[in-house]
Amino acid sequence: MLSLLVLLGGTAAIAAEPVSVGPRPLYLIDDMDDGDLKEQLLQCRGMTAKSADFSIGHRGASLQFPEHTKEGYLAAARMGAGIIECDVTFTKDKELVCRHSQCDLHQTTDILSRPELAAKCSVPFSPASENGGKPNVKCCASDLTLAEFRTLRGKMDGANSKAETIADYLKGTPEWRTDLYATKATLMTHRESIALIDSLGLKFTPELKSVDVSMPYEGYSQGDYAKALIADYKAAGIDPARVFPQSFNLDDVLYWIEKEPEFGAQAVFLDGRYRGNRLNPDDRASFSPSMQELADKGVNYIAPPIWMLLSLDESGKIIPSAYAREAKKAGLKIITWTLERSGPLDEGGGWYYRSVQDAINNDGDVMTVLDVLAKEVGVVGVFSDWPATTTYYANCMGLN
């Protein structure tokens, strides 16, 4: 039984509820190719679902709920996510809030429909016809004070890339998502996310986001920013063992390891070295620093995208990549991202499956990929836009 007794910001208490995975996991399993794995997963149909740390709520439950909202975080908890993510950025007055990017408010909130706040955007909206075929707009958390940020409402991430008007621009939800749960979408500060997740008895994985403003920002350095993230957990009395701070910036991770060792022990290096083809996951010589060098620096957790961990053998079977094998050899614990973020998989699965796209041809292949990640790569956690999928798998396979 997962307690969802919450009293936050004047919201009425929510009664205790059991974890429920709903119909989607079995929909995916039904779509799998026949075989032993499918039969094994089907045998778990009657299990009592429970939360699992293996199942990480990516921005909440962003397949169907507006990301980084109270409602999305509750949905992730109800689907059994043992860990929930708050991407952390800051407002004009340097208060920490949950947003995937410092400058995504035009795509993830209703700011453009609020003229008094839209006027504060770094780049006000202009139509596609004035910008070479694409609308131009940029609205940042750092454009608003915390008080102003609090008045916004979340929406599903997306935008109409050919929009001539603000109304059309806001109609950008991908067709395989939904606006059904977007009528109420409460934005969260970092501290509010801590209070909510703590009240659910779950764990935290805050990501220190890269910034769009120049640092230091009005005397606020990168070190101050990294320190402030940890300070919020200290102020709330959170056990460091429940916190997995993340960053794509290795220097942030090393800062936590040195300056905040209790939290740094679980700091996660989000590996973005695929950008610019700096790293080839099948070529050990391209790993710089190497996996062992990262471990020697005190890094314990590494988190690349799914495709970097997978490859295909000569028969077309999905296997661990050289990257996965080297990380495991160095003793690094591996987390990966992001399951259920690609829409339908009947045409190869897109970016998250790019290294194994020839083996991906139906939605059920999600479960096959998950099985390789768990059993052969040895990941300890998987970010998912729909945590019910990872929860079902973890429960069935006896993973925490």
VENURMO-V962239 format. One record per residue. N is the residue number from 1. SS is DSSP state (helix for helix, strand for strand, loop for the rest). OMEGA is omega in whole degrees, -180 to 180 (* if undefined). NEAR is the number of other ideal C-beta (glycine too) atoms within 12 Angstrom. Layout:
N;SS;OMEGA;NEAR / N;SS;OMEGA;NEAR
//
This chain:
1;loop;-179;16 / 2;strand;180;30 / 3;loop;176;20 / 4;loop;179;32 / 5;loop;-172;21 / 6;loop;170;31 / 7;loop;-173;14 / 8;loop;175;27 / 9;loop;178;18 / 10;loop;-179;10 / 11;loop;180;19 / 12;loop;-179;11 / 13;loop;178;13 / 14;loop;-177;22 / 15;loop;178;13 / 16;loop;-179;17 / 17;strand;172;21 / 18;loop;172;19 / 19;loop;179;34 / 20;loop;-179;26 / 21;loop;176;41 / 22;loop;-172;23 / 23;loop;-170;16 / 24;helix;-180;31 / 25;helix;180;40 / 26;helix;173;27 / 27;helix;180;23 / 28;helix;-179;37 / 29;helix;177;35 / 30;helix;-177;19 / 31;loop;-180;24 / 32;loop;169;30 / 33;loop;180;20 / 34;loop;179;15 / 35;loop;-176;16 / 36;helix;-178;13 / 37;helix;179;29 / 38;helix;-180;25 / 39;helix;179;16 / 40;helix;-179;21 / 41;helix;179;34 / 42;helix;-179;24 / 43;loop;-179;16 / 44;loop;-176;25 / 45;loop;-175;20 / 46;loop;-176;11 / 47;loop;173;25 / 48;loop;-175;18 / 49;loop;176;34 / 50;loop;-178;30 / 51;loop;-178;41 / 52;strand;178;39 / 53;strand;176;34 / 54;strand;-177;40 / 55;strand;-176;52 / 56;strand;179;50 / 57;strand;-178;56 / 58;loop;-176;47 / 59;loop;-175;47 / 60;loop;177;50 / 61;loop;-163;48 / 62;loop;172;46 / 63;loop;-176;40 / 64;loop;-179;33 / 65;loop;175;41 / 66;loop;-172;44 / 67;loop;178;45 / 68;loop;173;49 / 69;strand;178;44 / 70;helix;-178;40 / 71;helix;178;35 / 72;helix;178;46 / 73;helix;178;47 / 74;helix;178;36 / 75;helix;179;40 / 76;helix;179;52 / 77;helix;-179;47 / 78;helix;176;39 / 79;loop;172;48 / 80;loop;175;45 / 81;strand;178;51 / 82;strand;180;39 / 83;strand;-179;46 / 84;strand;-174;52 / 85;strand;164;50 / 86;strand;170;50 / 87;strand;-170;42 / 88;strand;170;44 / 89;strand;-176;43 / 90;strand;-179;42 / 91;loop;180;34 / 92;loop;179;25 / 93;loop;170;21 / 94;loop;174;27 / 95;loop;-176;29 / 96;strand;-180;40 / 97;strand;-179;46 / 98;strand;176;52 / 99;loop;180;47 / 100;loop;180;34 / 101;loop;177;31 / 102;loop;-176;36 / 103;loop;178;29 / 104;loop;-174;37 / 105;helix;180;46 / 106;helix;-180;41 / 107;helix;-171;36 / 108;helix;179;44 / 109;strand;180;46 / 110;loop;-174;30 / 111;helix;-176;40 / 112;helix;177;38 / 113;helix;179;23 / 114;loop;-171;25 / 115;helix;-178;14 / 116;helix;178;14 / 117;helix;178;29 / 118;helix;179;29 / 119;loop;-180;17 / 120;loop;-177;28 / 121;loop;179;31 / 122;loop;176;25 / 123;strand;178;21 / 124;strand;-178;23 / 125;strand;168;35 / 126;strand;-171;23 / 127;loop;-178;23 / 128;helix;-177;22 / 129;helix;-180;15 / 130;helix;-172;15 / 131;loop;176;19 / 132;loop;175;12 / 133;loop;178;13 / 134;loop;177;19 / 135;loop;-179;31 / 136;strand;179;23 / 137;strand;178;34 / 138;strand;-179;29 / 139;loop;-171;39 / 140;loop;171;35 / 141;helix;-180;48 / 142;helix;172;38 / 143;helix;-173;34 / 144;loop;168;36 / 145;loop;177;20 / 146;helix;-179;25 / 147;helix;178;15 / 148;helix;178;29 / 149;helix;-177;40 / 150;loop;-178;23 / 151;loop;-179;21 / 152;loop;173;40 / 153;strand;179;27 / 154;strand;172;40 / 155;loop;177;41 / 156;loop;-180;39 / 157;loop;178;37 / 158;loop;179;27 / 159;loop;175;32 / 160;loop;-173;25 / 161;loop;178;21 / 162;loop;-171;18 / 163;loop;174;29 / 164;loop;-180;20 / 165;loop;177;19 / 166;helix;-180;28 / 167;helix;178;17 / 168;helix;-180;19 / 169;helix;-177;34 / 170;loop;179;32 / 171;loop;-174;24 / 172;loop;180;27 / 173;loop;178;28 / 174;loop;-173;24 / 175;loop;-179;12 / 176;loop;169;20 / 177;loop;-177;28 / 178;loop;172;20 / 179;loop;-175;22 / 180;loop;-177;16 / 181;loop;-176;27 / 182;loop;-179;30 / 183;loop;176;17 / 184;loop;-175;21 / 185;loop;-172;33 / 186;strand;178;35 / 187;strand;-175;41 / 188;loop;164;43 / 189;strand;178;34 / 190;helix;-179;44 / 191;helix;177;30 / 192;helix;178;32 / 193;helix;178;47 / 194;helix;-179;36 / 195;helix;-179;28 / 196;helix;-177;39 / 197;helix;177;44 / 198;helix;-180;31 / 199;helix;178;29 / 200;loop;-180;36 / 201;loop;-175;27 / 202;loop;-177;43 / 203;strand;-169;36 / 204;strand;170;45 / 205;strand;179;47 / 206;strand;176;49 / 207;strand;174;45 / 208;strand;-174;45 / 209;loop;172;39 / 210;loop;-173;27 / 211;loop;176;31 / 212;loop;176;23 / 213;loop;177;25 / 214;loop;177;12 / 215;loop;-1;24 / 216;loop;-179;14 / 217;strand;-178;24 / 218;loop;179;16 / 219;loop;-178;11 / 220;strand;-175;24 / 221;loop;176;19 / 222;helix;177;25 / 223;helix;176;23 / 224;helix;-180;24 / 225;helix;179;39 / 226;helix;179;40 / 227;helix;-178;25 / 228;helix;178;31 / 229;helix;-179;46 / 230;helix;-177;38 / 231;helix;-180;25 / 232;helix;177;35 / 233;helix;176;37 / 234;helix;-179;19 / 235;helix;-180;16 / 236;loop;179;24 / 237;loop;-178;13 / 238;loop;175;31 / 239;loop;-180;16 / 240;helix;-180;23 / 241;helix;180;14 / 242;helix;-172;27 / 243;strand;178;42 / 244;loop;-179;45 / 245;loop;-176;50 / 246;strand;170;43 / 247;strand;170;38 / 248;loop;-180;27 / 249;loop;-178;28 / 250;helix;180;28 / 251;helix;176;24 / 252;helix;180;40 / 253;helix;180;38 / 254;helix;176;27 / 255;helix;-180;31 / 256;helix;179;41 / 257;helix;-178;31 / 258;helix;-171;21 / 259;helix;-178;23 / 260;loop;-169;29 / 261;helix;179;17 / 262;helix;177;21 / 263;helix;-179;38 / 264;helix;179;32 / 265;loop;179;22 / 266;loop;179;37 / 267;loop;-174;45 / 268;strand;174;44 / 269;strand;175;42 / 270;strand;-170;38 / 271;loop;178;40 / 272;loop;-176;22 / 273;loop;173;29 / 274;loop;-178;27 / 275;helix;-178;14 / 276;helix;-180;9 / 277;helix;178;10 / 278;loop;-178;17 / 279;loop;174;30 / 280;loop;-175;21 / 281;loop;176;35 / 282;loop;-179;26 / 283;loop;-177;19 / 284;helix;-177;21 / 285;helix;-179;14 / 286;helix;-178;22 / 287;loop;-179;33 / 288;loop;-1;17 / 289;loop;179;24 / 290;loop;178;25 / 291;helix;-180;34 / 292;helix;178;20 / 293;helix;176;20 / 294;helix;179;35 / 295;helix;180;24 / 296;helix;177;16 / 297;loop;180;25 / 298;loop;178;25 / 299;loop;180;38 / 300;loop;-177;31 / 301;strand;176;39 / 302;strand;-175;48 / 303;strand;173;43 / 304;strand;171;41 / 305;strand;-175;39 / 306;helix;-172;48 / 307;helix;-180;39 / 308;helix;-178;43 / 309;helix;-172;44 / 310;strand;175;42 / 311;strand;177;32 / 312;strand;175;23 / 313;loop;-175;17 / 314;loop;180;7 / 315;loop;-179;9 / 316;loop;178;14 / 317;loop;179;18 / 318;strand;-179;35 / 319;strand;175;27 / 320;strand;177;34 / 321;loop;174;38 / 322;helix;177;27 / 323;helix;-179;41 / 324;helix;-178;38 / 325;helix;-180;25 / 326;helix;178;34 / 327;helix;179;40 / 328;helix;179;24 / 329;helix;-179;20 / 330;loop;178;26 / 331;loop;179;19 / 332;loop;173;38 / 333;strand;-172;29 / 334;strand;170;43 / 335;strand;-179;44 / 336;strand;-176;44 / 337;strand;-7;41 / 338;strand;177;38 / 339;strand;176;51 / 340;loop;179;46 / 341;loop;-171;34 / 342;loop;-174;33 / 343;loop;180;23 / 344;loop;-174;24 / 345;loop;-175;30 / 346;loop;180;19 / 347;loop;173;16 / 348;loop;171;22 / 349;loop;176;35 / 350;loop;-168;23 / 351;helix;-175;20 / 352;helix;-179;36 / 353;helix;-170;40 / 354;loop;-178;24 / 355;loop;-177;34 / 356;loop;-172;35 / 357;helix;180;26 / 358;helix;180;20 / 359;helix;-176;27 / 360;loop;180;34 / 361;loop;175;22 / 362;loop;-177;25 / 363;loop;180;32 / 364;loop;179;32 / 365;helix;172;37 / 366;helix;-177;46 / 367;helix;177;43 / 368;helix;178;39 / 369;helix;180;47 / 370;helix;-179;43 / 371;helix;177;34 / 372;helix;179;35 / 373;helix;-177;44 / 374;helix;-171;34 / 375;helix;-175;22 / 376;helix;175;24 / 377;helix;179;38 / 378;loop;179;25 / 379;loop;179;43 / 380;loop;179;34 / 381;strand;180;45 / 382;strand;172;50 / 383;strand;179;46 / 384;strand;174;52 / 385;loop;177;43 / 386;loop;-170;47 / 387;helix;178;54 / 388;helix;-178;39 / 389;helix;-180;47 / 390;helix;177;54 / 391;helix;-180;47 / 392;helix;-179;46 / 393;helix;-178;46 / 394;helix;179;42 / 395;helix;-177;34 / 396;helix;-176;36 / 397;helix;177;25 / 398;loop;178;15 / 399;loop;179;28 / 400;loop;*;19
//
